[in-house]
Amino acid sequence: MIDQIVAFFEGVLELARGGFDTVNQIMGLVIALIAAILMKSWNRLVAVAAGATLVHLLIQTLMPLINGGSLSLPDVLSLAFWQTFVALLLGYLVVIAIFFAIKRYVLRAN
């Protein structure tokens, strides 16, 4: 039983690491920064992170089309898509929270 619990939390931690690594790129940081600027209070964090995740996936889907390629829609019924979604969501939760905390600190200091 304890081994299963430990394995579950290791899986969640691995997803969070993968999401943070993905968000810790220029596109992800810009999306997170804009989201943190638009966020008004802490209780909106989950909703804003979910929106940032959707924007990230939308840009990722449309990027080949913008570069002259063809549009390829993601397979939203696959487990890999939802694992990517959760990983991105966890990454955006962390990064937006950090940016918002800095925003609140800077605005309070003025």
BADO-487511 format. One record per residue: z, y, x of N, C-alpha, C in turn. Coordinates in pm, whole numbers, plus 50000, padded with zeros to 5 digits. Each point is the difference from the previous one (the first is absolute). Layout:
N
@n_z:Z, n_y:Y, n_x:X, ca_z:Z, ca_y:Y, ca_x:X, c_z:Z, c_y:Y, c_x:X
...
This chain:
110
@n_z:50000, n_y:49881, n_x:50082, ca_z:50000, ca_y:50119, ca_x:49918, c_z:50000, c_y:50126, c_x:50086
@n_z:50087, n_y:50003, n_x:50101, ca_z:50007, ca_y:50116, ca_x:50088, c_z:49872, c_y:50013, c_x:50081
@n_z:49941, n_y:49887, n_x:50040, ca_z:49874, ca_y:50004, ca_x:50073, c_z:49889, c_y:50063, c_x:49916
@n_z:49999, n_y:49969, n_x:49871, ca_z:49899, ca_y:50058, ca_x:49911, c_z:50020, c_y:50150, c_x:49984
@n_z:50124, n_y:50043, n_x:49991, ca_z:50029, ca_y:50143, ca_x:49988, c_z:49958, c_y:50074, c_x:50128
@n_z:50034, n_y:49942, n_x:50114, ca_z:49962, ca_y:50061, ca_x:50128, c_z:49848, c_y:50005, c_x:50013
@n_z:49932, n_y:49893, n_x:49962, ca_z:49854, ca_y:49997, ca_x:50007, c_z:49939, c_y:50106, c_x:49908
@n_z:50058, n_y:50018, n_x:49882, ca_z:49951, ca_y:50102, ca_x:49907, c_z:50011, c_y:50139, c_x:50061
@n_z:50117, n_y:50033, n_x:50055, ca_z:50020, ca_y:50132, ca_x:50059, c_z:49915, c_y:50020, c_x:50125
@n_z:49976, n_y:49895, n_x:50076, ca_z:49910, ca_y:50011, ca_x:50115, c_z:49859, c_y:50032, c_x:49954
@n_z:49956, n_y:49939, n_x:49889, ca_z:49869, ca_y:50029, ca_x:49943, c_z:49989, c_y:50143, c_x:49953
@n_z:50105, n_y:50050, n_x:49934, ca_z:50001, ca_y:50139, ca_x:49953, c_z:49997, c_y:50095, c_x:50120
@n_z:50076, n_y:49970, n_x:50103, ca_z:50002, ca_y:50084, ca_x:50120, c_z:49863, c_y:50001, c_x:50067
@n_z:49934, n_y:49885, n_x:50005, ca_z:49866, ca_y:49992, ca_x:50059, c_z:49900, c_y:50083, c_x:49920
@n_z:50011, n_y:49995, n_x:49867, ca_z:49914, ca_y:50084, ca_x:49916, c_z:50025, c_y:50148, c_x:50028
@n_z:50125, n_y:50038, n_x:50012, ca_z:50034, ca_y:50140, ca_x:50028, c_z:49944, c_y:50044, c_x:50135
@n_z:50010, n_y:49914, n_x:50100, ca_z:49945, ca_y:50033, ca_x:50131, c_z:49850, c_y:50019, c_x:49993
@n_z:49932, n_y:49909, n_x:49930, ca_z:49855, ca_y:50010, ca_x:49986, c_z:49959, c_y:50126, c_x:49925
@n_z:50074, n_y:50034, n_x:49897, ca_z:49971, ca_y:50122, ca_x:49925, c_z:50024, c_y:50124, c_x:50082
@n_z:50109, n_y:50001, n_x:50076, ca_z:50030, ca_y:50117, ca_x:50083, c_z:49894, c_y:50016, c_x:50108
@n_z:49955, n_y:49889, n_x:50059, ca_z:49895, ca_y:50008, ca_x:50102, c_z:49871, c_y:50054, c_x:49941
@n_z:49967, n_y:49962, n_x:49877, ca_z:49879, ca_y:50048, ca_x:49935, c_z:50012, c_y:50147, c_x:49965
@n_z:50115, n_y:50040, n_x:49949, ca_z:50020, ca_y:50140, ca_x:49963, c_z:50009, c_y:50087, c_x:50125
@n_z:50043, n_y:49945, n_x:50111, ca_z:50019, ca_y:50075, ca_x:50123, c_z:49867, c_y:50022, c_x:50073
@n_z:49894, n_y:50021, n_x:49924, ca_z:49871, ca_y:50040, ca_x:50053, c_z:49970, c_y:50138, c_x:49942
@n_z:49899, n_y:50066, n_x:50051, ca_z:49973, ca_y:50138, ca_x:49961, c_z:49982, c_y:50013, c_x:49849
@n_z:49916, n_y:49917, n_x:49939, ca_z:49977, ca_y:50010, ca_x:49856, c_z:50131, c_y:49980, c_x:49922
@n_z:50077, n_y:49902, n_x:50037, ca_z:50125, ca_y:49972, ca_x:49931, c_z:50101, c_y:50113, c_x:50017
@n_z:50006, n_y:50057, n_x:50119, ca_z:50094, ca_y:50110, ca_x:50024, c_z:49960, c_y:50125, c_x:49921
@n_z:49870, n_y:50026, n_x:49991, ca_z:49954, ca_y:50116, ca_x:49923, c_z:50032, c_y:49981, c_x:49852
@n_z:49974, n_y:49880, n_x:49948, ca_z:50031, ca_y:49970, ca_x:49859, c_z:50151, c_y:50014, c_x:49976
@n_z:50080, n_y:49946, n_x:50090, ca_z:50146, ca_y:50008, ca_x:49985, c_z:50050, c_y:50144, c_x:50009
@n_z:49941, n_y:50079, n_x:50089, ca_z:50041, ca_y:50139, ca_x:50013, c_z:49969, c_y:50079, c_x:49873
@n_z:49880, n_y:49982, n_x:49946, ca_z:49963, ca_y:50068, ca_x:49875, c_z:50092, c_y:49955, c_x:49887
@n_z:50027, n_y:49870, n_x:49994, ca_z:50089, ca_y:49948, ca_x:49896, c_z:50140, c_y:50059, c_x:50011
@n_z:50050, n_y:50011, n_x:50122, ca_z:50135, ca_y:50056, ca_x:50020, c_z:50004, c_y:50149, c_x:49963
@n_z:49893, n_y:50072, n_x:50029, ca_z:49994, ca_y:50141, ca_x:49963, c_z:50000, c_y:50016, c_x:49849
@n_z:49927, n_y:49912, n_x:49931, ca_z:49991, ca_y:50009, ca_x:49854, c_z:50124, c_y:49947, c_x:49929
@n_z:50078, n_y:49917, n_x:50067, ca_z:50118, ca_y:49940, ca_x:49938, c_z:50110, c_y:50105, c_x:49982
@n_z:50060, n_y:50002, n_x:49882, ca_z:50100, ca_y:50103, ca_x:49968, c_z:50144, c_y:49952, c_x:50016
@n_z:50025, n_y:49870, n_x:49978, ca_z:50137, ca_y:49950, ca_x:50010, c_z:49999, c_y:49854, c_x:50042
@n_z:50117, n_y:49954, n_x:50044, ca_z:50013, ca_y:49862, ca_x:50048, c_z:49970, c_y:49896, c_x:49892
@n_z:50030, n_y:50031, n_x:49875, ca_z:49979, ca_y:49899, ca_x:49896, c_z:49853, c_y:49975, c_x:49972
@n_z:49910, n_y:50075, n_x:50059, ca_z:49855, ca_y:49978, ca_x:49985, c_z:49942, c_y:49919, c_x:50116
@n_z:50084, n_y:49956, n_x:50092, ca_z:49951, ca_y:49934, ca_x:50122, c_z:49914, c_y:49878, c_x:49970
@n_z:50045, n_y:49912, n_x:49914, ca_z:49926, ca_y:49876, ca_x:49973, c_z:49866, c_y:50031, c_x:49935
@n_z:49998, n_y:50092, n_x:49904, ca_z:49876, ca_y:50036, ca_x:49933, c_z:49901, c_y:50065, c_x:50096
@n_z:50050, n_y:50089, n_x:50085, ca_z:49913, ca_y:50067, ca_x:50096, c_z:49947, c_y:49900, c_x:50103
@n_z:50084, n_y:49908, n_x:50045, ca_z:49955, ca_y:49898, ca_x:50096, c_z:49896, c_y:49908, c_x:49936
@n_z:50018, n_y:49966, n_x:49873, ca_z:49900, ca_y:49918, ca_x:49930, c_z:49868, c_y:50075, c_x:49989
@n_z:50007, n_y:50129, n_x:49969, ca_z:49879, ca_y:50081, ca_x:49994, c_z:49932, c_y:50009, c_x:50135
@n_z:50077, n_y:50018, n_x:50106, ca_z:49943, ca_y:50006, ca_x:50134, c_z:49935, c_y:49867, c_x:50038
@n_z:50061, n_y:49891, n_x:49958, ca_z:49943, ca_y:49868, ca_x:50025, c_z:49866, c_y:49985, c_x:49930
@n_z:49992, n_y:50044, n_x:49876, ca_z:49873, ca_y:49993, ca_x:49925, c_z:49894, c_y:50088, c_x:50065
@n_z:50038, n_y:50119, n_x:50044, ca_z:49904, ca_y:50088, ca_x:50069, c_z:49951, c_y:49933, c_x:50128
@n_z:50089, n_y:49940, n_x:50075, ca_z:49964, ca_y:49930, ca_x:50124, c_z:49899, c_y:49889, c_x:49971
@n_z:50029, n_y:49918, n_x:49900, ca_z:49909, ca_y:49891, ca_x:49966, c_z:49867, c_y:50051, c_x:49948
@n_z:50001, n_y:50110, n_x:49925, ca_z:49877, ca_y:50059, ca_x:49949, c_z:49914, c_y:50052, c_x:50115
@n_z:50060, n_y:50070, n_x:50094, ca_z:49926, ca_y:50050, ca_x:50115, c_z:49946, c_y:49884, c_x:50082
@n_z:50081, n_y:49898, n_x:50018, ca_z:49958, ca_y:49882, ca_x:50077, c_z:49883, c_y:49930, c_x:49932
@n_z:49997, n_y:50001, n_x:49868, ca_z:49892, ca_y:49936, ca_x:49926, c_z:49873, c_y:50085, c_x:50005
@n_z:50014, n_y:50132, n_x:49991, ca_z:49884, ca_y:50088, ca_x:49996, c_z:49944, c_y:50036, c_x:50137
@n_z:50075, n_y:49977, n_x:50107, ca_z:49955, ca_y:50037, ca_x:50134, c_z:49866, c_y:49936, c_x:50039
@n_z:49975, n_y:49871, n_x:49974, ca_z:49867, ca_y:49946, ca_x:50034, c_z:49888, c_y:50070, c_x:49923
@n_z:50023, n_y:50037, n_x:49877, ca_z:49900, ca_y:50069, ca_x:49919, c_z:49971, c_y:50138, c_x:50058
@n_z:50104, n_y:50069, n_x:50043, ca_z:49983, ca_y:50133, ca_x:50060, c_z:49923, c_y:49990, c_x:50131
@n_z:50020, n_y:49893, n_x:50074, ca_z:49931, ca_y:49980, ca_x:50128, c_z:49860, c_y:49943, c_x:49983
@n_z:49949, n_y:49993, n_x:49877, ca_z:49864, ca_y:49954, ca_x:49977, c_z:49987, c_y:49853, c_x:49968
@n_z:50110, n_y:49931, n_x:49988, ca_z:49997, ca_y:49857, ca_x:49968, c_z:50006, c_y:49978, c_x:49850
@n_z:50031, n_y:49880, n_x:49964, ca_z:50008, ca_y:49967, ca_x:49857, c_z:50146, c_y:49994, c_x:49956
@n_z:50018, n_y:50021, n_x:49870, ca_z:50134, ca_y:49996, ca_x:49943, c_z:50043, c_y:49855, c_x:49981
@n_z:50117, n_y:49969, n_x:50050, ca_z:50055, ca_y:49865, ca_x:49986, c_z:50140, c_y:50013, c_x:49940
@n_z:50013, n_y:49962, n_x:49876, ca_z:50129, ca_y:50011, ca_x:49933, c_z:50097, c_y:49894, c_x:50050
@n_z:50127, n_y:50034, n_x:50013, ca_z:50098, ca_y:49900, ca_x:50045, c_z:50026, c_y:49895, c_x:49892
@n_z:50036, n_y:49883, n_x:50044, ca_z:50035, ca_y:49891, ca_x:49909, c_z:50145, c_y:50017, c_x:49957
@n_z:50021, n_y:50070, n_x:49888, ca_z:50136, ca_y:50033, ca_x:49958, c_z:50076, c_y:49879, c_x:49946
@n_z:49933, n_y:49889, n_x:49984, ca_z:50068, ca_y:49879, ca_x:49953, c_z:50045, c_y:49910, c_x:50114
@n_z:49973, n_y:50041, n_x:50123, ca_z:50038, ca_y:49916, ca_x:50114, c_z:50139, c_y:50036, c_x:50049
@n_z:50066, n_y:49905, n_x:50058, ca_z:50133, ca_y:50020, ca_x:50057, c_z:49994, c_y:50097, c_x:50118
@n_z:49894, n_y:49993, n_x:50078, ca_z:49987, ca_y:50088, ca_x:50117, c_z:49996, c_y:50147, c_x:49960
@n_z:49933, n_y:50032, n_x:49890, ca_z:49996, ca_y:50138, ca_x:49952, c_z:50140, c_y:50049, c_x:49967
@n_z:50076, n_y:49920, n_x:49928, ca_z:50134, ca_y:50041, ca_x:49957, c_z:50098, c_y:50004, c_x:50116
@n_z:49982, n_y:49914, n_x:50099, ca_z:50083, ca_y:50008, ca_x:50120, c_z:49971, c_y:50130, c_x:50075
@n_z:49873, n_y:50037, n_x:50008, ca_z:49963, ca_y:50126, ca_x:50063, c_z:50057, c_y:50118, c_x:49922
@n_z:49992, n_y:49992, n_x:49867, ca_z:50053, ca_y:50106, ca_x:49915, c_z:50150, c_y:50019, c_x:50022
@n_z:50075, n_y:49891, n_x:50000, ca_z:50146, ca_y:50007, ca_x:50019, c_z:50033, c_y:50050, c_x:50141
@n_z:49925, n_y:49953, n_x:50100, ca_z:50024, ca_y:50045, ca_x:50137, c_z:49976, c_y:50151, c_x:50012
@n_z:49890, n_y:50047, n_x:49941, ca_z:49972, ca_y:50144, ca_x:50003, c_z:50107, c_y:50078, c_x:49925
@n_z:50041, n_y:49948, n_x:49884, ca_z:50102, ca_y:50068, ca_x:49920, c_z:50130, c_y:50014, c_x:50079
@n_z:50043, n_y:49895, n_x:50065, ca_z:50122, ca_y:50007, ca_x:50082, c_z:49983, c_y:50098, c_x:50115
@n_z:49884, n_y:49999, n_x:50064, ca_z:49974, ca_y:50094, ca_x:50109, c_z:50002, c_y:50144, c_x:49952
@n_z:49935, n_y:50025, n_x:49885, ca_z:50000, ca_y:50137, ca_x:49946, c_z:50139, c_y:50042, c_x:49955
@n_z:50079, n_y:49908, n_x:49948, ca_z:50137, ca_y:50035, ca_x:49963, c_z:50077, c_y:50054, c_x:50120
@n_z:49986, n_y:49934, n_x:50112, ca_z:50073, ca_y:50041, ca_x:50121, c_z:49947, c_y:50133, c_x:50053
@n_z:49869, n_y:50011, n_x:50015, ca_z:49943, ca_y:50120, ca_x:50062, c_z:50015, c_y:50122, c_x:49911
@n_z:49977, n_y:49986, n_x:49870, ca_z:50016, ca_y:50114, ca_x:49910, c_z:50147, c_y:50043, c_x:49994
@n_z:50091, n_y:49904, n_x:50002, ca_z:50143, ca_y:50034, ca_x:50000, c_z:50036, c_y:50080, c_x:50126
@n_z:49946, n_y:49961, n_x:50114, ca_z:50027, ca_y:50074, ca_x:50124, c_z:49943, c_y:50141, c_x:49992
@n_z:49874, n_y:50011, n_x:49957, ca_z:49937, ca_y:50133, ca_x:49988, c_z:50074, c_y:50087, c_x:49898
@n_z:50042, n_y:49941, n_x:49888, ca_z:50069, ca_y:50078, ca_x:49899, c_z:50137, c_y:50045, c_x:50049
@n_z:50069, n_y:49915, n_x:50074, ca_z:50130, ca_y:50038, ca_x:50057, c_z:49983, c_y:50117, c_x:50097
@n_z:49896, n_y:49996, n_x:50081, ca_z:49972, ca_y:50110, ca_x:50092, c_z:49968, c_y:50126, c_x:49921
@n_z:49920, n_y:49986, n_x:49894, ca_z:49965, ca_y:50115, ca_x:49916, c_z:50125, c_y:50062, c_x:49939
@n_z:50087, n_y:49917, n_x:49946, ca_z:50123, ca_y:50051, ca_x:49938, c_z:50089, c_y:50069, c_x:50103
@n_z:50010, n_y:49942, n_x:50119, ca_z:50083, ca_y:50057, ca_x:50106, c_z:49945, c_y:50136, c_x:50045
@n_z:49868, n_y:50008, n_x:50017, ca_z:49938, ca_y:50124, ca_x:50046, c_z:50013, c_y:50108, c_x:49893
@n_z:49978, n_y:49965, n_x:49872, ca_z:50010, ca_y:50099, ca_x:49894, c_z:50144, c_y:50047, c_x:49981
@n_z:50097, n_y:49911, n_x:50022, ca_z:50141, ca_y:50038, ca_x:49988, c_z:50042, c_y:50091, c_x:50116
@n_z:49940, n_y:49980, n_x:50115, ca_z:50035, ca_y:50079, ca_x:50118, c_z:49954, c_y:50144, c_x:49985
@n_z:49895, n_y:50021, n_x:49922, ca_z:49948, ca_y:50137, ca_x:49981, c_z:50079, c_y:50067, c_x:49899
